[in-house]
Amino acid sequence: MGGRRCAVGGRRSAVGSRQSAVGSRQSAVGSRQSAVGSRR
């Protein structure tokens, strides 16, 4: 029982890390757009 719960937790953390990677990429794009806007 505990082993299965641990496996589920590991899978959930992998999904979370993937979402955070996507979020950091979007924030990088947003910062680049804001830099372009400030230059304009």
Stockholm file with secondary structure:
# STOCKHOLM 1.0

chainA/1-40         MGGRRCAVGGRRSAVGSRQSAVGSRQSAVGSRQSAVGSRR
#=GR chainA/1-40 SS CHHHHHHHHHHHHHHHHHHHHHHHHHHHHHHHHHHHHHHC
#=GC SS_cons        CHHHHHHHHHHHHHHHHHHHHHHHHHHHHHHHHHHHHHHC
//
